[in-house]
Amino acid sequence: MQKLYVKDKSFYLSVARIAIPIALQGLITTGVNMMDTIMIGVVGETQLSAVSLANQFINIFHIFCMGIGMGASVLVARYYGMKEIRSLKDTITIMLRLCLAMSALFCVATIFLPRQIMLIYTDEEAIIGYGIEYLKWSVATYFLLGLSLTSTIVLRNVGQVRIPLYTSIAAFFINVGANYIFIFGKFGAPRMETAGAALGTLIARIFEFAVICGYLILKDKEIGYRIKDLFSRVGSLWREYIRISIPVLVSDGILALGNNSVAMVIGRLGESFVAANAVTAVTQQLSSVMIQGSSQAGAIVTGYTLGEGDREKAHRQGYAFLGLGILFGLVAAGIVLLISGPIIKAYNLTPETQAIAWQLMLSISIIIVFQATNSIMTKGVLRGGGDTKVLMLADNIFLWVASIPLGVLAGLVLHLPAFWIYFVLKIDQVLKAVWCVIRLRSGKWIKKIKATGELNGKQNA
């Protein structure tokens, strides 16, 4: 087996330049989520559970958009390395069109089916009522979140990491301030509670959209993408986009539905379990921001290297990313154990909910080691290599064949302790970590990607 590191400082510097700003942005986003849950948790556990479950549906959209953006990023990073700007612009156009269509779909569903959406996760009327109120205020966020999220991914792929970071910092303060005002009714504003949390998020999304999308289409010169490009003809690239990027979207989409199936199981384990999971989820996000940054860095760096035509170098770097995954996983596990106590005490939780939260924290500290390893591989190196079809199968087989049925068995049939219910619900993370090492060693994850010029030439021939 090859070494889990490379003697190349420039490699680690490149990873750091990409990963650290992304990690900081993730930390800020998680900080916003934590402040949301702390503030709404002060109002009551029922409201906290409602916001948590309503956000599960919004998270489906978030993951779909991540799939659209990360699928496009495979091509963007490769074309950027190849200096194929026309192909790069066409990829962004396809990405934005898909994002707009997805936003419209979720917007319509939320307007007309809010109760049905909440019934997916719980049958407790009090939670459903607050959840519907939250969803109604979240309708407009789909377009804002989708476009700013996918545009952020594109900017990161061409080295523009500061603008998204600075925007997230400003959005953090806007969101926290707006939440404080509208949740609790400060400075003459009405006390809106769950609706106030949704309104605070909406205000922050408007700001993010204006800055990120405004920068991409009005100021950025690295790509030079402008409004007129959104209406350009991209027919020749659709087949290549579908071959490489659509499997990422399908994979992340089915994965989102799978994760919501997990949420459905959790939602039926009682209000205390739901509230405890909301608290521990934020802790997990805080501890794994560097993992997220390194995952995206893995996809970008791998795309650059393969765009330059150096397969052997990409393979060596793949093992170095594997080493980083193990390291960051162990660090994240230590962070979870270290901050569990203060995080749980920061919330207004009943003794029963606190006990469940402690069990979930311990389970997370084990799972996150495996999650870090496979995340940097699947969402980073292997995806950057273009191995998207195989990843689509692997992601969903482990989730639907192992995690969901075992979670139902453990939680709803055997009624095991919270530690074991959560562990089996996340068992796919362990299985994928093992599979990723096998796939990396095979070398079959490196795929050839064609540019618009090659596709046009083939058609003309």
Disulfide bonds with the S-S distance in Angstrom:
none
